[in-house]
Amino acid sequence: MQRISTVVHIRPDKIEEYKALHASVWPSVVALLGAANIRNFSIFLREPENLLFGYFEHHGTDLEADLRVMEQHPDMRRWLELTTKCQTPLASAAPGENWSPMREVFHLD
């Protein structure tokens, strides 16, 4: 199992829209996450800095392949279109990167 954490800014004018979307995540999106071997997925909001922190566990053997398959599905593409417009990459994000990966520095089981 691999623990993944990421961070992105959320646009202040889109916080309520983002919360509403996640209050009723589409069943197909939930199913696609499960099929991609993603478990224990959480997103946290930090205000007033307007940061979203995402955490999930990948229980498969090839995260990149699982993400590629998931992101090709029309429902996931539409979901990401809706949620990504609420976000702004960090100033330090790599070109084309939205959610920026974070490095784990401590874990207690």
N, C-alpha and C positions, 0 to 999 in steps of 0.2 A: 504494500500500500504506500502511495506517495501523497504527502500533504502539499497542497498548493495554496498560496495566498497571493492576492493581487490587490492593487489600489488604483483608483481613478477619481477625478473630480466629478461632482455632479453639479449641473447648472442650477443655481438657486431658484430660478423660475420654473424648473422642471421637477423639483423635489416631490411635490404632491402627485404629479402624474406618475412618477417612478414608483412611489409608494402604492398608488392605486393599481398599477400593473402587477406588482408583486403581491398584492393582497389577494389576487385571484389569477395566479399563474396558470396558463393554459395546460390542460391535462396532457396534451401532446408534447409540450416542452418538458414536462416532468418525466414523461416516458422516454423521451430522447436522452435526457440526462442519465437516466438509469441504464439505458442501452449502451451509453458511452462509459459505463463503469464508474460513474460519478456518484458519490455518496456523501452524506454529512455536509451538505452544501448550505452555507450561510452567507448573507450579505449584511454588513453593518453600516450604518450612517453616522458620520461624525460631523456635527454642526458646532460652531459656525464655520468651521474650515471647509465644509461641504466636500467631504471625502467619503467615498464608498470603499469599504474593505471587504473583499470576497475571500472566502475560505472553502475549500472542498477537498475531499479525499478521492484519489483515483485508485480503483481496485483492479485495474487491468494491467496489461503488460506493455502497451504502446499508447501513451497519452496522446501524442500528436496524431496518430491514425484515428483514434476514437474521436478526437475533436473535429478532424476533417470530415469524417462521415456524418457526425451530428450537425455540423454547420452547413452541410449541403442540403439538408432537408428543408423544404419550402416553409414549413411552420417555424422552424428555428431561424431561418433567414428573416422572416417577417418579424418574429419576436426581437431579434437583434436589431433590426431596423428601428423598431419602436423604442427600445431601451437605449441604444447607442446615441440617439439624438438628444437624450437627456444628459449625456456625459461629455466631459472635456478631458482629453489626455493630460497627464502631468507634463510640466515643462521639460522634464528630463526623459520623457518617453522616446523610445526609438521610433524612427520613421515607420508609419503605418500601425503603430502600437496604440491600442486604446487602454485596456487594463494592463498596468505595468506589474511585472512579477516582483515579488518580494523574496528575500533570502531569509530562511529560517536561521535564527541565531540561538534559540533555546526551545527545548520541548521536554515536558515532564509527562510521562505516561501514568 
